[in-house]
Amino acid sequence: MVRVPLTDEERSRGERLGVLLRAARAGRSMAEVAAEAGISVETLRKIETGRIPTPAFFTVAAIADTVGIPLDRLRLACESEATELSQAS
């Protein structure tokens, strides 16, 4: 199976998601959040740094639940920055 390359917008959205999740993690360690979410520290690190720009839904849901950010709020935050950026162009 050939994977279709990601668009610049998809990569940018992945980076915004990572920034939002890292900020929501606040003072908690990556190890603590990853363990509670049921994922590896390396997976969390890759998501937070945008190296996994399109993580699986259930992975994002587990992290969001662990750090206490509702999925709707996370989605709106990712979309609102994209909207702001497109309006600025």
N, C-alpha and C positions, 0 to 999 in steps of 0.2 A: 504494500500500500504506500502510495506516494503522499506525503504530507504537503498540503498547500502552504506556501510561505505566508507568514503573518503580515498584515498590513502595518504601516506605521502607527495607525490609530489603535490597533489591537495591542501592539507593543507598549504604546503610551498608556493605554488603559490598564495593562498589567503592572506597569510601574506605579501608577496612581493607586491601584489596589494595594500594592506592597507598602507604600508610604502610609496609607490609611490604617492598615492592619498593624504596622510597626508602632504607629502613634497610639493606637488603641491598647496595645500591649503595655504601654507606659513603663513602669518600673519593674515589671515581671521579667524574669529571665526567659530566654528562648527555650531552654530545656524544660522549664516549668510549663509554659504554654503548649509546647509540642507534646509533652507527655499527657497533659489533660485533654488535648484535642485528638490524641491517638495517632499522631504522625511523627515522623522523624524530625530531629532538629535541622538536618540538612534540607528537608523539604520546606520547612518553615523559612529557613534562611533564603532559599531560592525564590520563594514567593515574595518575601519582603524586599528582596533586591531586584525583583522583576525578571529574574532568570527563568521563571516559569510564568510566562505572561497569561496563560490560559489554564489555570489550575482547575481540577475537577470540582464540580459544584459541591459535593459532599465534603470535600476538604476545606473549601472556603467556609461552608456552613459550620463545620466543627470549630474552625479557628474563630470565626465571628462569635459563636456561642461562648467559647472559652473566654474571649476578651470582653464580652458583654456589649457587642455592637449589633443591632438588628440588621438583617440582610437588606431590608428596604432602605435603611439609612446608608448602608455601604454602597448599594447600587446607585442611589441618588447622588451621593458624593462623587462617585466615579463619573457619572453622566454629567453632573453639573460642571465639572472642570472641563470636560470635552466640549460642552456647549459654550462655555466662556471662551475657550481657545478658538473655536470655529467662528464665533462672533467677532473676535478681535482681528481675525485675518481679513 
